[in-house]
Amino acid sequence: MYFVHAFIILCSFSKKCVSHDMYQLNYHKVFEYCLKNQRLMGLVLQGNTIYTAPEIMNETDPSKYNDRLNIDESVDFSKPYSGSAPIRQYQVTAVAGKTLLDIIIETIIAENFFESMVWLRNVIESVAISVMIRYCEITKKIVSNTYVNILTIFSRDLMFFSKIKEIFIAYYLRTEPIDALEEILKFSMQNKMDTYERKLYAEMCNIYMNRYEKCAGLVDIIFDLPSIEIMHKPNILPIK
């Protein structure tokens, strides 16, 4: 059930951004982004994730800021992976237990459209990484069955992950988590997947999950689907 819900959500934001210029933002531009991602708006954010960690959203030392939306540099593999969220001092910090729509409305009221896009991106990234980690968990069990033609499954699923990569590129998210999983699948497809190679696949999945698990679980996949027309109701937002 989890994987089905996640698949629906990922398909829902298969359309690319309205604009790749995420710095020329205003209320109307953010509203367009929200319309294109309506299925995400009812997702409830959880606490105790890398996205809500003090070192990401409450950094007081400006020299440590990395507050650009188009982060494209790679991350040292010797360091924990912390996703694409900009490091800075956020204005809207109480996000746990609120829907993405609630948070975006707060950021718009504060006229902080940058943070509106940050939280939308965080949810997109976390949902995708959650799916990929779940994929590893499921396929580890499948490969233990030597009668299953796992290579056919890998070939089919690579196309799905390439679609997710397109979404990441459109929203200026690091593609490392997708690249890493694609490398695992392509490496496995080059082999006969005998008993040893199936064990090796499981080991590579474990390494993958350990690296990216902190980016998973920002939201619950089971969700309501509210209408974001509430953003246009009188006295809700300072529409300009």
C-alpha positions in Angstrom: 0.0 0.0 0.0 2.9 2.4 0.9 4.5 1.9 -2.5 1.2 2.4 -4.4 0.5 5.7 -2.6 4.1 6.9 -3.2 3.9 5.9 -6.9 0.7 8.0 -7.3 2.3 11.0 -5.6 5.4 10.8 -7.8 3.3 10.6 -10.9 1.4 13.7 -9.7 4.4 16.0 -9.9 5.6 14.6 -13.2 5.0 18.0 -14.7 8.1 20.2 -14.5 8.3 23.6 -12.8 6.5 26.6 -14.1 9.9 28.3 -14.4 13.5 27.3 -13.7 14.1 30.7 -12.2 13.3 30.1 -8.5 14.5 33.4 -7.4 12.0 35.5 -9.3 9.2 34.4 -6.9 6.0 36.0 -5.8 2.6 34.8 -4.5 1.2 34.0 -7.9 4.3 32.0 -9.0 4.3 30.0 -5.8 0.6 29.4 -6.3 1.3 28.0 -9.8 3.9 25.6 -8.3 1.3 24.5 -5.7 -1.3 23.8 -8.4 1.1 21.6 -10.3 1.7 19.6 -7.0 -1.8 19.5 -5.5 -1.3 15.9 -4.4 1.5 16.9 -2.1 -0.4 19.7 -0.3 -2.2 17.4 2.2 1.0 15.6 3.3 1.8 16.0 7.0 5.4 16.8 7.8 7.2 14.8 10.6 9.8 16.0 13.0 13.2 14.5 13.7 14.3 14.5 10.1 17.4 16.0 8.4 15.2 18.7 6.9 14.1 19.9 10.3 17.5 19.5 12.0 18.9 22.7 13.7 22.1 22.5 11.5 19.9 22.9 8.4 17.2 25.3 9.4 18.6 27.2 12.4 22.2 28.0 11.4 23.2 31.3 13.0 26.7 31.5 11.5 26.4 33.2 8.0 29.7 31.7 6.9 28.1 28.3 7.0 25.1 29.3 4.9 24.4 27.4 1.7 21.2 29.2 0.9 20.9 28.7 -2.9 18.0 26.7 -4.5 20.1 25.5 -7.4 22.6 23.4 -5.4 24.5 21.3 -7.8 27.8 20.4 -6.1 28.4 16.8 -5.1 28.6 15.7 -1.5 31.7 14.1 0.0 30.9 10.4 0.6 32.8 10.6 3.8 30.1 12.9 5.2 26.5 12.1 5.9 24.1 12.9 3.1 21.8 15.7 4.1 19.7 16.3 1.0 19.3 19.5 -1.1 17.8 21.7 1.6 19.6 25.1 1.8 21.4 25.7 5.1 20.3 29.0 6.6 18.2 30.5 9.4 14.6 29.8 8.5 11.7 32.1 9.4 9.1 29.4 9.5 10.5 26.6 11.8 7.5 25.0 13.5 6.6 22.6 10.7 6.1 19.2 12.4 2.5 18.1 12.4 1.4 20.6 9.7 0.5 19.9 6.1 2.7 21.2 3.3 -0.2 23.6 2.4 -0.3 25.0 5.9 3.5 25.7 5.8 3.4 27.3 2.4 0.5 29.6 3.5 2.7 30.6 6.5 5.6 31.4 4.3 3.5 33.4 1.9 2.0 35.4 4.7 5.5 36.2 5.8 6.3 37.0 2.2 9.1 34.5 2.3 8.6 32.8 -1.1 12.1 31.3 -1.0 11.0 29.1 2.0 7.8 28.3 0.2 9.8 26.6 -2.6 12.3 25.1 -0.1 9.5 23.1 1.7 7.9 22.0 -1.6 11.3 20.8 -2.8 12.0 19.1 0.5 8.8 17.1 0.3 9.4 16.1 -3.4 12.9 15.0 -2.5 11.9 13.1 0.6 9.0 11.3 -1.1 11.3 10.2 -3.9 14.1 9.0 -1.6 11.5 7.2 0.6 10.3 5.3 -2.5 13.8 4.4 -3.5 14.7 3.1 -0.1 11.4 1.1 0.0 12.3 -0.2 -3.5 15.6 -1.5 -2.1 13.8 -3.2 0.8 11.4 -4.9 -1.5 13.9 -6.0 -4.2 16.3 -7.4 -1.6 13.5 -9.9 -0.7 12.8 -10.6 -4.3 16.4 -11.4 -5.2 16.5 -13.9 -2.5 14.2 -16.0 -4.7 16.5 -17.4 -7.3 13.5 -18.3 -9.5 12.6 -14.7 -10.1 14.0 -13.0 -13.3 15.1 -9.9 -11.4 17.0 -8.5 -14.4 13.7 -7.9 -16.2 12.4 -6.1 -13.2 15.5 -3.9 -13.0 15.3 -3.0 -16.7 11.7 -1.9 -16.4 12.3 0.1 -13.2 15.3 2.0 -14.5 12.8 3.9 -16.8 10.7 4.9 -13.8 13.8 6.2 -11.9 14.8 8.2 -15.0 11.5 10.0 -14.8 12.2 10.8 -11.1 15.6 12.2 -12.1 13.9 14.6 -14.6 11.8 15.9 -11.7 14.8 16.4 -9.6 16.6 18.3 -12.3 13.6 20.5 -12.9 13.4 21.4 -9.2 17.2 21.8 -8.8 17.5 18.8 -6.5 20.7 16.8 -6.2 20.4 13.7 -8.4 23.0 11.7 -6.4 20.4 9.4 -4.7 18.9 8.5 -8.1 22.3 8.1 -9.7 23.5 5.8 -6.9 20.5 3.5 -7.3 20.8 3.5 -11.0 24.4 2.5 -10.8 23.5 -0.4 -8.5 20.8 -1.7 -10.9 23.0 -1.3 -14.0 25.9 -3.1 -12.3 23.6 -5.9 -11.3 22.2 -6.1 -14.9 25.7 -6.8 -16.2 25.9 -10.0 -14.2 24.1 -13.3 -14.2 22.7 -12.7 -10.7 23.8 -16.0 -9.2 23.8 -16.6 -5.5 26.9 -14.5 -4.8 25.7 -11.6 -6.9 22.3 -11.6 -5.3 24.0 -11.3 -1.9 26.1 -8.5 -3.3 23.0 -6.7 -4.5 21.6 -6.9 -0.9 24.8 -5.5 0.5 24.9 -2.6 -1.9 21.2 -1.8 -1.0 22.2 -1.8 2.6 24.9 0.7 2.0 22.5 2.8 -0.1 19.8 2.8 2.6 22.3 3.7 5.3 23.5 6.8 3.3 20.1 8.2 2.4 17.8 7.1 5.1 18.0 10.5 6.9 16.2 12.0 3.9 13.3 9.6 4.1 10.1 10.0 6.1 9.6 13.7 6.0 6.0 13.1 5.3 3.4 10.3 5.7 2.5 8.8 2.4 -1.2 8.3 3.3 -2.8 11.8 3.0 -5.9 13.9 2.4 -6.3 15.9 -0.8 -7.4 19.4 0.1 -8.2 22.0 -2.4 -5.6 24.7 -2.4 -8.2 27.2 -3.5 -8.2 28.1 0.2 -5.1 30.2 -0.7 -7.4 32.6 -2.6 -10.0 33.0 0.1 -10.4 36.6 1.4 -8.4 37.4 4.5 -6.3 34.3 4.3 -3.4 35.7 2.3 -2.2 39.1 1.3 -2.7 38.6 -2.4 -0.7 41.0 -4.5 
